[in-house]
Structure formats: C-alpha cells, structure tokens
Amino acid sequence: MSPGDAPAFALRSPTTADTDRLLTIHSRAYEALAMASIGRWDEALRREAFTGDYAPETTRVIDTGAIAGWVRVDDLGTERFLDTLVIHPDHQGRGLGAAVTRRVMAEAEAAGTPLTLSVVRINRAAALYRRLGFQPFAEDPVRQWMGYPAVAAAAREERAMRALSRKTEPDLEALTYQDRSRNRRLQLRIL
C-alpha cells in the first residue's frame, strides 16, 4: 500500500468526551496481543494498561471522520518517544498506522530530534516500524526499542556503552535503562 492510499485523517487533542471511546479502542486493539503475550485481558488489566498508556496532554486523537485511534508522543528534550499508537481493529490494515507514524516522524525531523519507541516483539507493528526506517537498539524478553533515524539508535547505543563502561564490572550484554516516559527501570540487551 502506498502512502497515498491511506485514509485521510486529522490529529487533534482529546476531549473528556473522547475518553470512553479511546478506552474501548485501546481494549479492542490490545486484546489479541495481550492474550498472546500474557494469556489474559480482563477488566482490571484493561484499565491498568489504558491508564499507563493514556496521557491527555501528549495524546492526539486520530480522526478519519470517526475516532479511528490515538497516538501519544512524549517530548523528552533530546528526543521524542512514540509511546503509544493505537488503531481500532476495524481501521487496521489500510495504511492508517503507517501514515500516522510517518506524520510523527516528519514532526520529529522538523524539530531536529530523533524519534524512539518500544514495541512488543510479537506485535506485527514491529515489522512496520522497520519498513519505515526504525533501527532496533535494545531489547528485553518482551519488547524491542527502536530509533529513527538510524543515527538515533546509534546515539542511544553509544550512550548505553558509555554508561556500561563506568560500571566496575561491565556487562556488555545488558543495561539498566531508565524509561523516562513511564518512570520505570528496565533491563535491556544492547543489540
């Protein structure tokens, strides 16, 4: 599918009235992935996942005439982090996710900042991100971290290697990475 084949869309700020629809889209989009990766997708997990992913101040609704999904991009100063891209299953497979990702990439390029993301390894979006030019730079058993342009991945790897070299017993296979977008520490394997 070429970029011109994707449905037309606008990105807009969410309203309070959008919240229930965005939760429903999130739930529908992640159900199969959650079942495949952790074996459950109950109401408590749905709410917890949505609460972790949704931040109204950095979220934009994907509007194709109807709410087709949402995207969250966090500005971390030296880079932008594509935290969440959710497309309703009824709108998947039509190039909308690729078109939204291209728009976010163009915005990062215009701002002169690299764009990074993490994706669950079994998520088919990982292949999309690679096709769009994202390069993997780290992984854990569940997720893979990627950067665009490729220099973003190289810069992250260089910073990771510098951090590792300061350890008393360097472990060149792993790095504790502070995921600033979620304020949590992750153990990653540098690729």
C-alpha positions as CSV (number, residue, x, y, z in Angstrom):
1,M,0.0,0.0,0.0
2,S,1.4,3.4,-0.9
3,P,1.3,6.4,1.4
4,G,-1.4,8.0,-0.9
5,D,-3.7,5.0,-0.3
6,A,-4.1,5.6,3.5
7,P,-7.3,7.2,4.6
8,A,-7.3,10.9,5.2
9,F,-7.0,11.8,8.9
10,A,-6.6,14.7,11.3
11,L,-4.8,14.6,14.6
12,R,-6.5,16.6,17.3
13,S,-6.3,17.0,21.1
14,P,-8.6,14.6,23.0
15,T,-11.7,15.9,24.9
16,T,-13.1,14.5,28.1
17,A,-15.9,13.1,26.0
18,D,-13.4,11.0,24.0
19,T,-12.1,9.1,27.0
20,D,-14.6,6.2,26.9
21,R,-14.2,5.7,23.1
22,L,-10.4,5.8,23.4
23,L,-10.5,3.2,26.2
24,T,-12.7,0.9,24.0
25,I,-10.3,1.3,21.1
26,H,-7.3,0.6,23.3
27,S,-9.1,-2.5,24.7
28,R,-10.1,-3.9,21.3
29,A,-6.7,-3.2,19.7
30,Y,-4.7,-4.8,22.5
31,E,-6.8,-7.8,23.3
32,A,-5.3,-10.3,20.9
33,L,-1.7,-9.1,21.7
34,A,-2.3,-9.4,25.5
35,M,-3.8,-12.9,25.2
36,A,-0.9,-14.0,23.0
37,S,1.8,-12.5,25.3
38,I,0.4,-12.8,28.8
39,G,-2.6,-15.0,28.4
40,R,-5.3,-12.7,29.9
41,W,-7.1,-9.5,29.2
42,D,-9.6,-8.8,32.0
43,E,-11.3,-5.5,33.0
44,A,-8.7,-4.7,35.7
45,L,-5.8,-5.3,33.2
46,R,-7.6,-3.2,30.5
47,R,-8.0,-0.2,32.8
48,E,-4.4,-0.5,34.1
49,A,-3.0,-0.7,30.6
50,F,-5.1,2.2,29.4
51,T,-4.2,4.4,32.4
52,G,-0.5,3.7,31.8
53,D,-0.7,4.5,28.1
54,Y,-3.1,7.4,28.0
55,A,-1.9,10.9,28.9
56,P,-4.3,13.6,27.6
57,E,-1.6,16.3,27.5
58,T,0.6,14.3,25.0
59,T,-2.1,12.3,23.2
60,R,-3.7,13.1,19.9
61,V,-6.9,11.5,18.6
62,I,-6.7,10.1,15.1
63,D,-9.9,11.3,13.4
64,T,-11.0,10.0,10.0
65,G,-14.5,11.4,10.3
66,A,-14.8,9.0,13.3
67,I,-12.3,8.3,16.0
68,A,-10.1,5.6,14.5
69,G,-7.4,5.6,17.2
70,W,-4.9,7.7,19.1
71,V,-1.2,8.4,19.3
72,R,0.9,9.5,22.2
73,V,4.3,11.2,21.7
74,D,6.3,12.4,24.6
75,D,8.9,15.1,24.2
76,L,11.9,14.1,26.3
77,G,14.0,17.1,25.3
78,T,16.8,15.4,23.3
79,E,14.4,13.0,21.6
80,R,10.7,12.3,21.1
81,F,9.3,9.0,22.3
82,L,6.4,7.4,20.3
83,D,4.9,5.9,23.5
84,T,1.6,4.6,22.1
85,L,-0.1,4.2,18.7
86,V,-3.5,2.5,18.8
87,I,-5.6,1.9,15.8
88,H,-9.1,0.4,16.1
89,P,-9.1,-3.1,14.6
90,D,-11.8,-2.0,12.0
91,H,-9.3,0.5,10.7
92,Q,-6.1,-1.6,10.7
93,G,-4.5,-3.0,7.6
94,R,-5.4,0.1,5.5
95,G,-2.2,2.1,6.0
96,L,-3.5,4.4,8.7
97,G,-0.9,3.4,11.3
98,A,1.9,3.9,8.8
99,A,0.5,7.3,7.7
100,V,0.3,8.4,11.4
101,T,3.8,7.1,12.1
102,R,5.1,9.0,9.0
103,R,3.5,12.2,10.3
104,V,5.1,11.7,13.7
105,M,8.4,11.0,12.1
106,A,8.1,14.2,10.0
107,E,7.3,16.3,13.1
108,A,10.4,14.9,14.9
109,E,12.6,15.6,11.8
110,A,11.2,19.2,11.6
111,A,12.0,19.7,15.3
112,G,15.5,18.2,14.7
113,T,15.0,15.4,17.3
114,P,15.3,11.7,16.9
115,L,12.3,9.6,17.5
116,T,12.4,6.4,19.6
117,L,9.8,3.8,20.5
118,S,9.3,0.4,22.1
119,V,7.2,-2.3,20.7
120,V,6.1,-5.7,22.0
121,R,8.2,-8.1,20.0
122,I,5.3,-10.2,18.8
123,N,3.3,-7.2,17.7
124,R,3.1,-7.0,13.9
125,A,3.8,-3.3,14.2
126,A,7.4,-4.1,14.7
127,A,7.8,-5.0,11.1
128,L,6.0,-1.8,10.1
129,Y,8.5,0.3,12.1
130,R,11.4,-1.5,10.5
131,R,10.0,-0.8,7.0
132,L,9.6,2.8,7.9
133,G,13.3,3.0,8.8
134,F,13.4,2.5,12.6
135,Q,16.5,0.6,13.7
136,P,16.5,-1.7,16.8
137,F,18.9,-0.7,19.5
138,A,17.9,-2.7,22.6
139,E,15.5,-5.4,23.7
140,D,14.3,-7.4,26.6
141,P,12.4,-10.6,26.6
142,V,9.1,-8.9,25.7
143,R,9.9,-5.6,24.0
144,Q,12.2,-4.1,21.4
145,W,13.4,-0.5,21.4
146,M,13.9,1.3,18.1
147,G,15.2,4.6,16.9
148,Y,14.6,6.8,13.8
149,P,16.6,8.0,12.1
150,A,19.2,5.2,12.4
151,V,21.6,7.7,14.0
152,A,19.2,7.9,16.9
153,A,19.7,4.2,17.5
154,A,23.5,4.6,17.2
155,A,23.5,7.6,19.6
156,R,21.5,5.6,22.1
157,E,23.8,2.7,21.8
158,E,26.8,4.9,22.3
159,R,25.3,6.4,25.5
160,A,24.5,2.9,26.7
161,M,28.0,1.7,26.1
162,R,29.4,4.8,27.9
163,A,27.2,4.1,30.9
164,L,28.2,0.5,30.9
165,S,31.9,1.4,30.7
166,R,31.5,3.3,34.0
167,K,30.4,0.1,35.9
168,T,33.0,-1.6,38.0
169,E,32.3,-4.9,36.3
170,P,30.9,-4.1,32.9
171,D,28.2,-6.3,31.5
172,L,28.3,-5.6,27.8
173,E,25.2,-7.6,27.1
174,A,22.8,-5.7,29.3
175,L,22.0,-2.3,30.5
176,T,19.6,-0.9,33.1
177,Y,17.7,1.7,31.1
178,Q,15.6,4.4,32.7
179,D,12.4,4.6,30.7
180,R,11.6,8.2,31.4
181,S,8.2,8.1,29.7
182,R,6.9,5.7,32.3
183,N,9.4,6.3,35.2
184,R,10.5,2.7,35.4
185,R,13.8,0.8,35.1
186,L,14.2,-1.9,32.5
187,Q,16.9,-4.5,31.9
188,L,17.8,-4.4,28.2
189,R,20.1,-6.3,26.0
190,I,22.0,-4.0,23.6
191,L,21.9,-5.1,20.0
